[in-house]
């Protein structure tokens, strides 16, 4: 798809609220074939708002998102995903923004497919004539999505497993570390072993004491899960 965009005379950029150091690392690790630009102070996204192009939703609770050792990675919060396509005259050909809900796991999944966006951009370009300046595209509120979310309780369980059942831990990008898919697979395997271990304990040890241990663990973990859950700033599902 990147080749198709460039063949049509266009270019594509990834804008992230991470610092440029992490943007460069992600561009290298993921090898997605186009430039990644760090915008931790939201200068680019603010310009888009000022010009009426696209306003992204910004999450300001960042305690759980900054990678270890980078406390101030998101000085103004992190913005939710969006897509903006412009022509050479800054006419909006396509625009979309993610609204974080439990259905899309706080904005972590569910993006417009590349072919869907490319088709709409192509149609928007074709709609302009030499006599008439076509209007800007409206915000797309019902795009063709590349994926769907998973049930929220399952997602939270995977986060807890990623934190070795001591706390929820995000699947955030770490330069040179395992991919998000690898982390998800590892977390799912841990859940299976965790459930199996409790099942064996109930089958071989005094039920009362095992039950007390399970309740104690759940009681100790619950405040951490609640705090973590509050960081997502999800919009209620409609």
N, C-alpha and C positions, 0 to 999 in steps of 0.2 A: 504493500500500500504506500509506503514511503516513496518508492520509485515512481508510482503513478502520480503522486502529488508533485514530485519534482519534474516529471515529464510534462506536466501541465503548466509548468512555470512557477510553481509554488514552493514553499518551504514549511517545515514543521519544527516546533520547539516545545520542549517540556519545561514548564515553569513550576518550581516547587518552593514551598515555604521553608525548606531546609537551607542551611548555609551552603555556599558554593562548593566547599570541600566535600560535603556529602553528595551534592548534585553531580560533581565530577566522578566520584566513586561509583555512584549508581549508573551513570552513563557508561563507565568502563565495564562494570560487573555484568550489567544486563545487556549491553551491546545492542541497544535498540536503534542505532543508526541515525540519530539526530541529536542536536545539541540540548543539553539540560542546563537550565539557568536557575541559580539559587536566588530567592527573593524573600529572605527572612524578615525584612522590614516592610514588606508588602508595597514596595514602590510601584512595581508593575501592575499588581492587582488594583491598587488605589487609582492609578491612571486609567485603568479600564472602567472603574466606577465613575470617575470624574467625566469621562467622555461618553458615558451612557452605553457602554459596550456590553459589560457583564459584571454583575456583582456576586461574588462568591460568598458563601456562608463561612464564617470564621469561628473556629473553636478556640476559646481563650483559656480553657483549663488544660494546661500542658504538663502537669506534674508527671504523668505516666508515659508521655510520648517522646521526651528528649532522650536520646541514647546516653548510655552511661558515660560520664565525663564531659557531657555537653549540656550543662544545666540551662544555658541561655541560647539553645538552638532556635527557639521560637519566641523571640522577644515580644512579638505582637500576636502570638497565637499561630495556629496553622489553619490554612484555608482548605475547604472541602474541594473535591475534584470539580473540574469544569472543562468545557470545550468551547473554543472561540475560533471562528474562521473569518478572515477578512480578505477583501480584494485589495488591489493596489491603491484604491481610492478610500480605503478604510470603511467600505460598506460592509455591514455584517451579513455574511453568507450563511452562518449557522452559529447558534449559541445554546448551550445547555449547562446547567449546574446541578450538582448533587445536593439533595436535601437529606441529612442524616436521620435515619429511622432505624428501628430494630429490624425492619424488613431487609435493609441493605447493610446490616451490621455496622451501623454508625457511619455509613458512607464508604466502607472498605471495599465493597463490591458493587456490581450493577452499573456498568458504563455503556454508553451507546456504542454499537459495533462500528468498526472502522469503515466497512463497506456501506453501512447505512448513512453515516455522516458524509462520506465521499460522494454518494449519489445525490444527497440533498445539496451539497456544495456545488456539484456539477450543474444541477438544475437551476440553482440560484444564479450562477454565472451565465448560463444560457438565457436567463430571463431578461437580462439587461440588453438594451438596444442603444444604438447611437443617438436616438432621439429622446429616449426616456430613461431617467435614472431610476432604477428599481429601488423599492423600499428595503429597509433593513429587515432581516429575518426576525421573526418573533422568537421568544424563548421557547425551546422545545420542552414540553412537559410530559410527553409520552413517547419517548424514543424506543427503538428496538434495542434491547439490552443484551449484553454479552453473557450475563450470568444472573443468578438469583441468590439471595442470602440463605442462611440456614437458621433453624429455630434458635432464638436468643439463648435459652437455657443450654443448648448444646454448645453454642459459641462460648459462653462463659465457662463451661466445663473444660473446653479446650484451652482457654486462657489459664485456668487454674492448673491444668496439667502441664502447660508450658512453664509455669512457675514451680514445678515439682510439688504441687499440692500444698505449698506453703503460702502462696499468694497468687493472684492473677498476674500474668505477665504478657505484655503485648508481643505480637509477631513482627515488630518493627524491623526495618532494614538495618543491618550491621555490615559495614564494608568488609568484604572478605569472609563473612560468616555464611552460615547455611541460608538457603532461600526460604521465603515464606512458606512455600509448598512443603519443603523439607521439615520445617518446624511444625506445620500442621500435621504431617504424617507422624512425626515423633510424638506429638501430643496425643494423637489418637491411640497410638500403641501404648503409651503410658496409662491411658484410661483403662484399657483392657487389662493390663497387669494390675492396676490399682484395684479394680473391681474384683479381679480374680483373687488377689491377696486377701481382701476382706471376706470373700466367700470361703476361702480356705480357713481363715481365722474363726469364722462362725461355725464351721463344720468340725474343727478340731480343738478349739479352746472353749472355756466357759462362756456361754452366750452372754451372761450378764456383764462380765468384764469387757468383752469385745464391744458390746452395745454401748457401755459407758465410754469407751475409747472413741467410738465413732461419733457419738453425740458431742463429746468434748472437742473433737477435731472440727466438727461442723460449727459449733458455737464459737470457737476461736477464729475460724475462717470467715464467717458471715460478715462481720464489720468490714473486712478488707474487700470482700466482693461488693458490698453496698457502696463503699467509697469509690471503688473502681468503676462501677456502673454509672455513678453520678458524673464521671469525667466525660462521658460521651456526648452530653448535651443533645440527645436525640429529640427530634420533633415527634410528637405522638403520631402513630400510624393512623392513616385515614382510609 
